[in-house]
Amino acid sequence: MKKIRVGIVGGAGYTGGELIRILINHSGVEIAFVQSRSQAVKSIAAVHTDLIGDTNLQFVDSMQSDVDVIFLCVAHGAAKDIVKNIAKNIKIIDLSADFRLKTNDESNFIYGLPEFNREKIKTAKNIANPGCFATSIQLALIPLAVQGLLKNQINIQSTTGSTGAGIGLSETSHFSWRQNNLSIYKPFTHQHLGEIHQTLKELQPDFAADISMIPQRGAFTRGIFTSIVLENDMPIESLITLYSNYYVNHPFVHISEKNIDLKQVVNTNKCIIYLEKHENKLLIISMIDNLIKGASGQAVQNMNLQFGLDETTGLKLKATAF
């Protein structure tokens, strides 16, 4: 079987590094180039030092055209200009936020949340990979939205690891600030709310509930731990059945009967969900690895669907566990 020739633009950061780690072990892929202006001509293993012995590839300073698909691991706002210079026959998977929201200038990008848009992804030329917070939150709410059950305020608290801030240093990403610390940022205004509203509205057209989202910076490197509280009168047994039935054919989403902890998903493409009732209050816990299911792993999952491969190819990854 002919291998998919892949190009990566912006390969020096966290998402680019995770993408390389996944793709060099993907049986259906050949990495044609990895572009990085800041690291051009350096070996990939010199930058992503855990890849010593795994690849002899070097970074290049420009894109190449002899590929089947290009992954864009670039800063938000940069992808729109890069896309203009990519040949029309090449598929694009954009990991930035540039094409996630539907606008009047429709750019033919399909929103790449497989558990929501799997059939459209299979025939899509261009994919807008979802945001990490958005992935965790949407997977927690989609089964309810499909049944029209999101009627009341949705209260969300979601904590991300330091890799969510990217590889560049800032005041709140230094080890000395982050370690043994916890803080809230962008309360009620986080940029991922737009895509969350967009998906829920598509599934439940009368959706008008208020979403209160409180994002937090956690003192750990990777993962997103989301807890959601909303009103729901259904028995817990019916809710578990509802979620289990919705995700039965989605290989990376699992409903746990026991309360969950973040290490169960770190280094995997899984989302694990736990449900609990307290009178009429429903607690939904949803967790993912922000760099894999929240970024690079989901991008590979989308590529697999685009090219007719088994959805799980290259993504059967081991959790850190402890």
C-alpha positions in Angstrom: 0.0 0.0 0.0 1.3 3.4 -1.0 2.2 5.5 2.1 0.8 8.9 2.7 3.4 11.6 2.2 3.2 14.1 5.0 4.5 17.6 5.5 4.6 19.5 8.8 4.8 23.3 9.0 5.9 24.6 12.3 7.5 21.4 13.7 9.7 22.9 16.5 6.9 23.5 19.1 5.0 21.1 21.4 2.3 20.1 18.9 4.8 19.8 16.1 7.0 17.5 18.3 4.0 15.4 19.3 3.0 15.0 15.7 6.4 13.9 14.7 6.5 11.3 17.5 3.2 9.9 16.4 3.9 9.9 12.7 7.3 8.3 12.7 5.6 5.2 14.2 2.6 5.3 11.9 2.6 2.4 9.5 0.8 4.3 6.7 2.9 7.5 6.7 6.2 8.8 5.3 7.3 12.2 6.6 8.4 14.1 3.6 9.5 17.3 5.4 9.3 19.2 8.7 9.5 22.9 8.3 10.7 25.4 11.0 12.3 28.7 10.2 13.8 29.0 13.7 15.4 25.5 13.5 16.1 25.1 9.8 19.0 22.6 8.9 19.1 21.3 12.5 18.4 17.7 13.1 14.9 17.0 14.6 16.5 15.0 17.3 18.7 18.0 18.3 15.5 20.0 19.1 13.1 17.2 20.2 15.9 15.4 22.1 13.8 12.3 23.1 13.8 11.4 19.4 17.5 10.5 19.3 17.8 7.2 17.5 14.2 7.4 16.1 14.7 9.7 13.1 17.5 11.2 11.0 15.2 13.9 9.5 16.3 17.6 9.6 14.2 20.7 9.7 13.9 22.6 6.4 13.1 26.3 6.0 10.3 26.1 3.5 7.4 23.9 2.4 7.6 21.3 -0.2 4.9 20.4 -2.7 5.4 16.7 -3.3 3.1 15.6 -0.4 -0.5 14.4 0.1 -1.3 16.3 3.3 0.2 19.2 5.2 -0.2 19.7 9.0 -0.1 23.4 10.1 1.3 23.6 13.6 1.7 27.4 13.6 0.6 30.3 15.7 -3.0 31.4 15.6 -3.4 33.9 12.8 -0.6 32.6 10.7 -2.4 29.7 9.0 -4.6 31.9 6.8 -1.7 33.3 4.9 0.2 29.9 4.6 -2.9 28.2 3.2 -2.8 30.6 0.2 0.6 29.1 -0.8 -0.4 25.4 -0.6 -1.2 23.7 -3.9 -4.9 22.9 -4.4 -4.4 19.2 -4.6 -2.8 18.9 -1.1 -5.0 18.2 1.9 -4.6 20.5 4.9 -5.1 19.8 8.6 -4.8 23.1 10.5 -4.1 22.9 14.3 -4.5 26.6 14.8 -7.8 28.4 15.5 -7.9 30.2 12.1 -10.6 28.1 10.4 -12.6 26.6 13.3 -15.5 29.1 13.2 -17.8 29.3 10.2 -17.6 32.8 8.6 -19.0 34.5 5.6 -15.8 33.8 3.6 -16.3 30.0 3.9 -12.8 28.5 3.4 -13.9 24.9 2.9 -12.6 23.7 6.2 -14.5 21.0 8.0 -14.5 21.2 11.8 -12.4 18.1 12.8 -14.0 16.7 15.9 -14.5 13.0 14.8 -17.1 12.2 17.4 -19.2 15.0 15.9 -18.3 15.2 12.2 -16.8 11.8 11.3 -18.6 11.4 8.0 -17.9 14.9 6.8 -14.2 14.5 7.8 -13.9 11.3 5.6 -14.6 13.3 2.4 -13.1 16.6 3.5 -10.1 18.2 1.8 -9.3 20.6 4.6 -9.7 20.1 8.3 -9.8 22.6 11.2 -8.6 20.7 14.2 -10.5 21.6 17.4 -9.1 23.4 20.4 -8.0 21.4 23.4 -10.4 22.9 25.9 -13.1 22.7 23.3 -12.5 19.0 22.7 -12.8 18.0 26.3 -15.9 20.2 26.9 -17.7 19.2 23.7 -17.2 15.5 24.2 -18.7 15.9 27.7 -21.8 17.7 26.3 -22.5 16.3 22.8 -24.6 13.3 23.9 -27.0 15.6 25.8 -27.2 18.1 22.9 -28.1 15.4 20.4 -31.1 14.7 22.6 -32.0 18.3 23.1 -31.3 18.1 26.8 -29.1 21.3 27.3 -31.8 23.7 28.7 -30.2 25.3 31.8 -26.9 27.0 32.7 -23.7 25.0 32.1 -21.0 25.6 34.7 -17.5 24.5 33.6 -14.2 24.5 35.4 -11.3 23.2 33.3 -7.7 22.9 34.2 -4.8 22.6 31.7 -1.2 21.8 32.0 1.7 24.2 31.2 2.2 22.8 27.7 -1.2 24.4 26.8 0.6 27.8 26.8 3.0 26.7 24.1 6.8 26.3 24.0 7.6 30.1 24.3 8.3 31.3 27.8 6.0 33.8 29.5 5.5 35.0 33.1 2.9 32.3 33.8 4.8 29.4 32.1 8.1 29.6 34.0 8.6 26.6 36.3 9.2 28.7 39.4 5.8 30.4 38.8 3.8 27.4 37.8 5.1 24.8 40.3 2.9 24.5 43.5 0.6 27.1 42.0 -2.9 27.4 40.6 -4.6 30.4 38.8 -7.6 31.3 36.7 -7.3 33.0 33.4 -9.8 34.4 30.8 -12.9 33.6 33.0 -16.1 33.6 30.9 -14.3 34.8 27.8 -12.0 32.0 26.7 -11.5 31.8 22.9 -12.7 28.2 22.6 -16.2 29.2 23.7 -17.0 30.2 20.1 -16.5 26.7 18.7 -18.3 25.1 21.6 -21.4 27.2 21.0 -21.2 26.5 17.3 -21.2 22.7 17.7 -23.9 22.6 20.4 -26.1 24.9 18.4 -25.7 22.7 15.3 -26.7 19.6 17.3 -29.5 21.4 19.3 -30.8 24.3 17.3 -32.8 25.7 20.2 -29.7 25.8 22.4 -29.6 29.1 24.3 -28.2 28.1 27.7 -25.5 30.2 29.3 -22.1 28.7 29.4 -19.9 29.8 32.3 -16.4 28.6 31.7 -13.6 29.1 34.2 -10.2 28.0 32.8 -7.3 27.3 35.2 -3.6 26.8 34.9 -2.5 23.7 36.7 0.9 22.8 38.2 1.5 19.9 35.8 2.8 19.6 32.2 0.1 18.0 30.2 -3.6 17.1 30.3 -6.9 18.8 30.7 -9.3 18.0 33.5 -12.8 19.4 33.0 -15.7 19.3 35.4 -19.1 20.4 34.4 -22.2 20.9 36.5 -25.7 21.4 35.1 -29.3 20.5 36.0 -30.8 17.3 34.7 -33.7 15.1 36.0 -32.7 11.8 34.3 -31.6 8.9 36.5 -27.9 8.2 36.4 -28.4 4.8 34.9 -30.2 6.4 31.9 -27.5 9.0 31.5 -24.8 6.4 31.5 -26.7 4.4 28.9 -27.2 7.6 26.8 -23.5 8.3 26.8 -22.4 4.7 26.3 -24.7 4.4 23.3 -23.5 7.6 21.7 -19.9 6.7 21.9 -20.1 2.9 21.3 -18.6 3.3 17.8 -16.1 6.0 18.7 -12.9 4.2 19.8 -11.2 6.9 21.8 -14.1 8.0 24.1 -14.7 5.8 27.1 -17.3 6.1 29.9 -15.9 5.1 33.3 -18.0 3.6 36.1 -15.5 4.9 38.7 -14.3 8.4 39.4 -11.3 9.2 37.2 -7.9 10.9 37.4 -5.8 12.7 34.8 -2.9 10.2 34.5 -5.4 7.7 32.9 -5.3 9.8 29.7 -1.8 11.4 29.6 0.1 10.3 26.6 -3.0 8.9 24.9 -5.6 9.9 22.3 -8.4 9.0 24.8 -11.1 11.0 26.3 -12.5 9.4 29.5 -15.8 10.6 30.9 -17.4 10.0 34.3 -21.0 10.9 35.3 -22.4 11.4 38.8 -25.8 12.7 40.1 -26.5 14.7 43.2 -30.3 15.2 43.3 -31.0 17.2 40.1 -27.4 18.2 39.6 -25.4 16.3 37.0 -21.6 16.2 37.4 -19.7 15.4 34.2 -15.9 14.9 34.4 -14.1 14.8 31.0 -10.3 14.6 30.6 -7.9 14.4 27.7 -4.2 14.9 27.0 -4.1 18.5 25.6 -1.2 17.7 23.2 -2.7 14.4 21.8 -6.5 14.2 21.8 -6.5 18.0 22.2 -4.1 18.6 19.3 -1.7 16.3 17.4 -3.4 12.9 18.1 -6.7 14.2 17.0 -5.1 15.7 13.9 -3.7 12.2 13.0 -7.1 10.7 13.7 -8.6 13.1 11.2 -5.9 12.2 8.6 -6.7 8.5 9.1 -10.3 9.2 8.3 -9.5 11.5 5.3 -7.4 8.7 3.7 -9.6 5.8 4.5 -7.4 4.2 7.2 -8.5 2.6 10.4 -9.2 5.5 12.7 -6.9 4.2 15.4 -3.8 3.7 13.2 -0.7 5.0 14.9 -2.7 6.1 18.0 -2.8 3.0 20.2 -0.6 4.8 22.8 0.2 3.8 26.4 -0.9 6.0 29.3 1.7 7.1 31.8 -0.5 5.5 34.5 1.7 6.6 37.5 
